[in-house]
Amino acid sequence: MQGQPPFFLQPQFVMMLFFIGMMYFIILRPQIKAKKDHQNLLAKLDKNDEIITSGGVHATVISVGDKTVILRIADNVKIEIEKSSITQVTKSRQS
């Protein structure tokens, strides 16, 4: 009579590992990459860049702080927002 194979060789365990691996490559890895790309976008943010916020506001960067950014959204209209709410840089200008 033969004994059962070790736990890590049983089909249920192998399938569980397969699904965990698939979850990583389908869900987690793209999210990690997107987060890293967003952090790089915020790190490269500079004065006179044109941006779009998560609320859909199109603006020009006036100054960049550690956690906040001052934007010009119209003539003589400036607002201060969190850097994390910037979703896209549409034009990167030189100062």
C-alpha positions in Angstrom: 0.0 0.0 0.0 1.2 3.4 -0.9 0.8 6.5 1.4 -0.6 9.8 0.3 1.8 12.2 -1.4 3.1 15.1 0.6 0.6 18.0 1.1 2.4 20.3 -1.3 2.1 17.8 -4.2 -1.7 17.2 -3.8 -3.8 18.6 -6.7 -5.8 21.0 -4.4 -2.6 22.7 -3.1 -1.2 23.0 -6.6 -4.4 24.5 -7.9 -4.5 27.0 -5.0 -0.9 28.1 -5.8 -1.8 28.5 -9.4 -4.8 30.7 -8.6 -2.7 32.8 -6.2 -0.1 33.3 -8.9 -2.8 34.3 -11.5 -4.3 36.8 -9.0 -0.8 38.3 -8.6 -0.2 38.7 -12.3 -3.7 39.8 -13.3 -4.7 42.1 -10.4 -1.8 43.0 -8.1 1.1 43.5 -10.5 -0.7 46.1 -12.7 -1.9 48.0 -9.7 1.6 48.2 -8.3 2.9 49.4 -11.6 0.2 52.0 -12.0 1.0 53.3 -8.4 4.7 53.5 -9.2 4.0 55.4 -12.5 1.8 57.9 -10.6 4.5 58.5 -8.0 7.0 59.1 -10.8 4.6 61.5 -12.5 4.3 63.5 -9.2 8.0 63.5 -8.6 8.7 65.1 -12.0 6.0 67.8 -11.6 7.4 71.2 -12.2 6.4 74.9 -12.5 4.3 75.7 -15.7 3.3 72.1 -16.3 -0.3 71.8 -17.4 -2.2 69.2 -15.5 -5.6 67.6 -15.0 -6.9 66.8 -11.5 -9.0 63.9 -10.4 -12.0 66.3 -10.3 -11.4 67.2 -14.0 -10.0 70.6 -13.4 -7.5 71.7 -16.1 -4.8 74.0 -14.6 -1.2 75.2 -14.7 1.2 74.6 -11.9 2.4 77.7 -10.2 4.5 76.1 -7.4 5.2 72.6 -6.1 5.5 71.8 -2.4 6.1 68.5 -0.5 2.5 67.5 -0.4 0.6 70.2 -2.1 0.6 72.1 -5.4 -0.6 75.7 -6.1 -2.4 75.8 -9.4 -3.7 78.6 -11.7 -7.1 77.7 -13.1 -7.9 81.2 -14.5 -6.5 84.7 -14.5 -6.0 85.8 -10.9 -7.5 82.5 -9.6 -5.2 80.2 -7.7 -6.0 77.1 -5.7 -3.9 74.8 -3.5 -4.5 71.0 -3.9 -2.9 67.8 -2.7 -0.4 66.3 -5.1 -2.1 63.0 -5.0 -5.2 64.4 -6.8 -3.2 65.1 -10.0 -4.0 62.4 -12.5 -2.3 63.6 -15.7 0.3 66.0 -17.0 -0.9 67.2 -20.4 2.0 69.5 -21.2 5.4 69.7 -19.6 6.9 73.2 -20.1 10.3 74.5 -19.4 10.4 77.4 -16.9 
